[in-house]
Amino acid sequence: MKMKILLMSTVLTAVGFVGCQTAAVHESDVGIGADGVFSDPSPKMYDYPMEEAGKSDLISRSYHDAPPLVPHTVEEYLPITMDTNECMECHDKPKIRGRDYVKGEKLAMSSSHYGGFAGTGDKNEVSGSMYTCSQCHAPASDAKPLVENTF
């Protein structure tokens, strides 16, 4: 009985070693096309307007209730951490929520961004689920679509 268990353990170990070996994958083997994904050029970087934040025009939304695109550079405001969110310096303006944007004034965050995780808390406190602005609000880009969009 011990011999059978020892033999089975040896066989299973050998099969495990053979099965766990990885095949070498070359970058040209990745992708749908014959030349792989690495031959596609990266889109050129978007040139933001030279005006400072608050002085640029709003960018029209792709669809109703889409998160607005950020019309100014965000490099100096990132990264957003638990301790620091530079977006809040200008956009956490509960007293002017709902007001239409006026060029040269700060745009307040939507009322949906306040009230805690469930929206039932303090209506003047930014919800933790809305704290990481860059998960929904993307910087603008003029990159061409990779596939046709019929949305």
N, C-alpha and C positions, 0 to 999 in steps of 0.2 A: 504493500500500500504506500509506504514511504517512497519507494522507488518510482511509482506512478506519479505521485505528487511532484517529486523532484524533476522527473522527465517533463511533465506538463509545464512546470514553472520555467524550465530552461527553454522549451519550445515557444511559450508565450513571450518570454523576454526577447528571444531572437526575432520573433515576428514584430514585436514592438519597436525594436531598433531599426529594422528594415523599413517599417511603415512610417517612422518618424523622420526619416531622412528627407530633406527638402530638395527640390529640383532647383537648379540655378535658373533664374529668370532674368533675361536681358531686358532693358528698358524698351527696346523696339518690339518686344513680344507683348507689351501691354497696350490695350486699346482696340478699337473696332476696325480701323483702317489698316492697310498694309504697312503703313509707315509708323504706326503707334501714335500715342498722344503727345509725345515730346517734340514733334516737329511743328505743332501748331504754335504760331507766335503769340506771345502775350499781348493783350490789347494795350495801346498806349495809355499812359496815365492821363487822367482828366486834369485839365488846367482850370483850377478854380478862379473865380473872379478875384481881382486884386483888391477889391474893397474888403474892409474888415467885416467880421461877423456883425450882423444887424443892419448892414448897409446894402446887402445884395437882394435881388428879387427872389420871390418864392418860385419854386419849380412846380409845375402842374403835376398833380397826382395821376398815377396810372389808372386808378379806378376809385370809386367812391369809398371813403373811409380807409384808403391805403395810408400807411404811415408816411408822413412827408419825408422827402429826400432832404439831406443836409446841404444847403446851398453855399457852404463855406468850408474851408479846410478844417480838419479835425485833428491833425497830427499833434498840435500842442495841447489838446485836451485829453489825449489818451495816454496810458491805459486807464480805464475805469476800474477802480478797486473798491473794496468794502469801505475804505476810509476816504476815498477821494472820487468825486464825480464833478468835473469842471463844468459839465453841461448845466448842472443845477444853478451855478452862479448867475446865469442869464435867464434860464427857462423856468425856474421854480418861482413863478409869480402868481400865486393863488388869487390875488386881488384883481388881476386883469384877465382871468380865464374867460373864454368865450368871446372875447373881443376880436374883431377882424384885425388882420395884420396891417400895420402901417409901416411902410419902409422907414428904417432908421430907429424903430422901436424894437424891443425884445419881443419874441413870440412866446407866449405862455404855453406850458404843457396843457394838454387836454384834461378835463375833469376826470376822465377815466383813469388817469395816472395817480389819483389820490385815494385815500381811504383804506390803506392796508391791503393785505392779500385778497380778502374777500370783498373789499369795497365797502365794508360796513364800519370801518374805523374812523379815525379823525380825518375829516375831509380836507384838512390843511396839511396832512402828512403824506409825503410821497410813498406810494405803495412799493414794498420791496420787490415785487414782481415786475415793476416798471423801472427799476433803478439802473439797469444796464441798457442804456439808450441805444447802443450800437447793435443790439440784437434785432431791432426792428428798423431803426432809422439808419439807412445806408448813405454814405457820401455819394454824390451824383457822379455819373460816369457817362461818357458817350460811346461806350463799347458797343460794337455791333452784336446783335443777337447770334448765338451759335446755331439756333434752329428757328424756323419761322414760328411766330407767335400769333395765334388766332384768338387770343383771349379778349 
